[in-house]
Amino acid sequence: MKISILSALLLFALYINAQSLPFNFETDIITTDFFDFDGGTATVIPNPQIGGINTSATVAQIVRDGGTIWAGSKVVLDANLDLSTDGNFSMKVFSIAPIGTMMKFKLEGPGTPVEIDIPSTVTNEWEEITWDFTGLPGVYNCVVFMFDYGNIGDGSAVSTFWFDDVTQGPVTENTGCTYSGACNYDSAAQVDDGSCIYSCFGCMDEEALNYNSEATVEDNSCVLDPNDGCIGDFTGDGFVNVSDLGGFLGVFGDECE
């Protein structure tokens, strides 16, 4: 009977503290909205590291001190998450922990919990990290924060993590120039945005008659002065051969001064 009463009280506490995304910790989430577990302690504090990509006044902090390797904190939401298309969760994180520190983001609810680990890529500065849960069923109503997963914290600065601007949204496609022959080809781009540039191709030989100071990619169009060195060696390779025909044809018909 006592167990049932305690369980009911816990569920009631979770319900009355339910929140909704996004979190910016300015006017929404406060310290008592967090549910700490196994050595993690979350608080909402003034931003101790204003700068870079995060200039907001208030952030959340989790200090890991003892407990288990999964020490952290969580926030219960007022409704199940719709992950059909809006499965991207992003937030800004600051830590002096070394690069490669594991940042675990977990979703809990009536269904089987799901979690994704992303290693940090910077130290001693803010970075934005994104976890993609797109396509999972909408049976989760709790977001869980576990930083430096896999290690037991010691309460020091290395075990202290600040985070801010927790958002949920759709997966964004990378845009850019997708044509591999362009000067600014972007191999990571998924959608062409019409930004391809081709003006970087040209003759880069400063001794050529058609030297292009703005060119960054040699296109073998150089036309050399036939009176300078080997006559007919338009490409400047020290030989007169088939490759020089392009240079010759390029000036064929021009009137000599």
CORVEN-V294770 format. One record per pair of residues at least 6 apart in sequence whose ideal C-beta (glycine too) atoms are under 7 Angstrom apart, sorted by sequence separation. I is the first residue (numbers start at 0). J is the second residue. D is the distance in whole Angstrom. If there is no record, write none. Layout:
BEGIN
{{I J D} {I J D}}
END
This chain:
BEGIN
{{22 28 5} {35 41 6} {94 100 7} {106 112 7} {120 126 6} {152 158 3} {178 184 6} {204 210 6} {225 231 6} {232 238 6} {46 53 7} {63 70 5} {105 112 6} {106 113 5} {119 126 7} {176 183 5} {202 209 5} {232 239 5} {33 41 4} {176 184 5} {202 210 5} {229 237 7} {231 239 4} {234 242 5} {18 27 7} {46 55 6} {105 114 4} {176 185 5} {202 211 5} {223 232 6} {234 243 6} {18 28 6} {46 56 6} {61 71 6} {92 102 6} {104 114 7} {175 185 3} {201 211 3} {223 233 5} {229 239 6} {233 243 4} {30 41 7} {45 56 7} {46 57 6} {61 72 6} {103 114 6} {104 115 6} {117 128 5} {147 158 7} {177 188 5} {183 194 7} {203 214 5} {209 220 7} {222 233 6} {232 243 6} {30 42 5} {45 57 6} {46 58 5} {176 188 6} {183 195 7} {202 214 7} {209 221 7} {221 233 7} {223 235 5} {231 243 6} {234 246 6} {30 43 5} {103 116 5} {117 130 6} {175 188 3} {183 196 5} {201 214 3} {209 222 5} {221 234 6} {233 246 3} {18 32 6} {29 43 5} {43 57 6} {44 58 7} {146 160 4} {173 187 5} {174 188 6} {177 191 4} {181 195 4} {182 196 5} {200 214 6} {203 217 5} {207 221 4} {208 222 5} {221 235 6} {233 247 6} {16 31 7} {28 43 6} {101 116 5} {102 117 5} {115 130 4} {173 188 5} {176 191 7} {181 196 6} {182 197 6} {198 213 7} {199 214 6} {207 222 6} {208 223 7} {219 234 7} {16 32 5} {43 59 5} {44 60 5} {88 104 6} {173 189 5} {174 190 5} {181 197 6} {199 215 4} {200 216 5} {207 223 5} {208 224 6} {101 118 6} {102 119 6} {172 189 5} {175 192 6} {178 195 5} {182 199 4} {199 216 5} {201 218 6} {204 221 4} {206 223 7} {41 59 6} {42 60 5} {100 118 7} {144 162 7} {172 190 5} {174 192 4} {176 194 5} {182 200 7} {200 218 4} {202 220 5} {24 43 5} {41 60 7} {99 118 5} {100 119 5} {113 132 6} {175 194 6} {176 195 4} {201 220 7} {202 221 4} {41 61 5} {99 119 6} {40 61 7} {98 119 6} {39 61 5} {40 62 5} {98 120 6} {113 135 6} {96 119 7} {98 121 6} {39 63 5} {98 122 5} {222 246 5} {38 63 6} {94 119 7} {97 122 6} {220 245 7} {221 246 7} {38 64 6} {80 106 7} {96 122 7} {102 128 6} {104 130 4} {106 132 6} {110 136 6} {219 245 7} {38 65 5} {39 66 7} {95 122 6} {222 249 6} {38 66 2} {94 122 7} {95 123 5} {110 138 3} {222 250 6} {37 66 4} {38 67 6} {79 108 6} {109 138 5} {110 139 6} {220 249 7} {25 55 7} {37 67 4} {108 138 5} {25 56 7} {28 59 7} {39 70 4} {41 72 4} {93 124 7} {108 139 4} {204 235 6} {23 55 7} {25 57 5} {37 69 6} {38 70 3} {39 71 4} {93 125 5} {107 139 6} {108 140 5} {116 148 6} {24 57 5} {37 70 5} {39 72 5} {106 139 4} {108 141 6} {182 215 7} {24 58 6} {73 107 7} {91 125 5} {92 126 6} {107 141 4} {182 216 6} {24 59 5} {36 71 6} {106 141 7} {36 72 7} {91 127 5} {92 128 6} {106 142 6} {107 143 6} {35 72 5} {133 170 6} {34 72 6} {53 91 5} {89 127 6} {90 128 6} {105 143 4} {33 72 5} {34 73 5} {52 91 6} {89 128 7} {131 170 6} {89 129 4} {104 144 7} {105 145 6} {33 74 6} {34 75 7} {88 129 7} {32 74 6} {87 129 6} {88 130 5} {103 145 4} {87 131 5} {88 132 7} {102 146 6} {48 93 5} {86 131 6} {103 148 4} {28 74 6} {86 132 4} {87 133 7} {101 147 7} {86 133 3} {100 147 5} {101 148 5} {86 134 6} {101 149 6} {84 133 7} {86 135 7} {82 132 5} {82 133 6} {96 147 6} {82 134 7} {94 146 7} {82 135 5} {82 137 6} {18 74 6} {20 76 7} {81 137 5} {19 76 6} {80 137 6} {17 75 5} {18 76 6} {19 77 5} {79 137 5} {16 75 6} {17 76 6} {18 77 6} {19 78 7} {79 138 6} {80 139 5} {17 77 4} {79 139 6} {80 140 7} {79 140 5} {95 156 6} {96 157 5} {13 75 5} {78 140 6} {95 157 6} {76 140 5} {75 140 7} {76 141 6} {75 141 5} {76 142 7} {94 160 5} {73 141 6} {74 142 6} {92 160 6} {93 161 4} {73 142 6} {73 143 4} {92 162 5} {73 144 7} {91 162 6} {53 125 5} {71 143 6} {72 144 6} {90 162 5} {91 163 5} {51 124 6} {52 125 5} {71 144 5} {90 163 7} {91 164 5} {51 125 4} {71 145 4} {90 164 6} {52 127 6} {71 146 7} {90 165 4} {69 145 6} {89 166 5} {69 148 6} {88 167 6} {68 148 7} {87 167 7} {68 149 5} {87 168 5} {68 150 6} {70 152 6} {85 167 5} {87 169 6} {61 144 6} {63 146 7} {68 151 6} {85 168 6} {87 170 5} {63 147 6} {67 151 7} {85 169 5} {86 170 7} {61 146 6} {66 151 7} {84 169 5} {65 151 7} {65 152 7} {80 167 7} {64 152 5} {63 152 3} {64 153 7} {64 154 3} {62 154 6} {64 158 7} {63 158 4} {62 158 6} {62 159 5} {60 159 7} {61 160 5} {60 160 7} {60 161 5} {58 161 5} {59 162 5} {58 162 7} {59 163 7} {58 163 4} {55 163 6} {53 163 6} {48 161 7} {38 152 6} {47 161 7} {24 163 6} {23 163 7} {23 164 6} {21 164 7} {22 165 4} {21 165 6} {20 165 6} {21 166 4} {20 166 7} {21 167 7} {20 167 5}}
END
